[in-house]
Amino acid sequence: MCRLQLIWCMSDKSDAVCERIIKAGLHNDMLNKLSWNTLSVESLNDPQSNKKRDFVEAHIGALHNVVRRVATARGAFRQCQAVDVVQKFRDVTEYPVILLLLYE
């Protein structure tokens, strides 16, 4: 989790980090992780699932930074159906999801 939070923080401050996330295809891996069955909305609404919620928020936060900072990210996100993957988390963690969807 610490590495993921580090990526989130670095992507908030560095265009180069965001560009490398797209170039390396890390955005696709991050979206795949958000599709895991263990991250269902029902499981995230459980008050004892703070770690899962933090995991989702860190992924969405980093993805939001990437799409905000890299012009080519929108096309890459569309190819991965990012909206379909991320949209299900709107009721769990509203702020980053709404911003990410706006950039799509």
ABEGO torsion letter per residue (X at the ends): XAAAAAAAAAAAABAAAAAAAAAAGAAAAAAAAAABAAABAAAAABAAAAAAAAAAAAAAAAAAAAAAABAAAAAAAAAAGAAAAAAAAAAABAAAAAAAAAAX
